[in-house]
Amino acid sequence: MKKNYVIAYLTFAIVLALVAYYTMDTTEQAPVESEEQLTVNWSYDGETGPQQWMDVSADYAACGRGELQSPINIEVSNTAKEELDEEVKLNYEKALFEIENNGHTIEANSTTQDNSLMINDEEYKLTGIHFHSPSEHQINGQYFDMEAHLFHETKDGKMAIIGLFIESGEENKELAEMWANMPKDGAEAVKVLKNPINLEQLLPEEKNVYQYVGSLTSPPCTEGVNWFVLEQPIEMSNEQINQFSSIFLQNNRPIQQLNNRDVYKIELD
């Protein structure tokens, strides 16, 4: 009896050891699978900053090899003299937004598709707005305090972006509720604003813009984006500007080479 007991005990111990081994082996392998599924990380400085974006992921190759990259320095005296062969019109009204901190900027996503930018009778629906500090584009080599980007997209994925310079001045009342609910980090839940933003009132009175073909200013740096950078900036109070920069001190991509692209000066209807 004693001998059988010992054999049974040893058999049980071996089984437990095998279970523990394979469980431990599975646990050790799990993080490798998880890492492969993680979203590719990039930033605005250090080893994953703009100069290394193309090395962070194969999907970001355009960030280093593209020839039509944004942002650019707009030299006013060098804008094209001939007229742009495009008819551009804004269809803006009030819109509700939900806001989030995506780790790179504050992003306001439109809850409706009622606002659009028309280019030669093709409709680009407004999808959202996000912000950079300082500005990404320059005018005659000068930065502005901030820059807003209003994103538009067609049904087949073509993109157009309105760039909106922001400088220090009066409090911006159209963006006051958004700023009051601004998430300080990405862990905070998406917030839906209670009141709509009047997009027509958000834009400056003068609608002169600089138009050129460029790219997204962050990975994957997709090219073929139709850019419309408004010449006249809007204002924000120092308090509003500092509130954003306290979360994102610097989230602008460096200026990219123009590479013989034409920049046109036109007026939005």
NORTAJO-V102214 format. One line per field, one symbol per residue. ss: DSSP state (2 for helix, 1 for strand, 0 for the rest). phi: phi as a letter, one per 30 degrees, with the letter a starting at -180 (. if undefined). A space follows every 50 residues. Layout:
ss->???
phi->???
This chain:
ss->02222222222222222222222222222222222220000000022202 22222202220222200000001102220100000001111001101111 10000111110000011110011111111111100001100100011111 11100000111111111100000002222200000000001100001122 22000001111111100000001111111100011102222222200000 0000000000000111100
phi->.ddddddddddddddddddddddddddddeedddddcdddcbbcaidcde dcedcdaddceddccdcbcbdbdcdedcdddddddbcbbcbcbdbdbcca ccjcaccccddbbdcaccbhicccddclbbbbbddcdbchicdcdbbccc cbbddcjdcbbccbdbbdldedddcddeddcdddbdddddccddcdcddd ddddddcdbccacbbdcbecieciddcbcddddccbdeddddddddcbda bcdddcddhiddcccbbdd
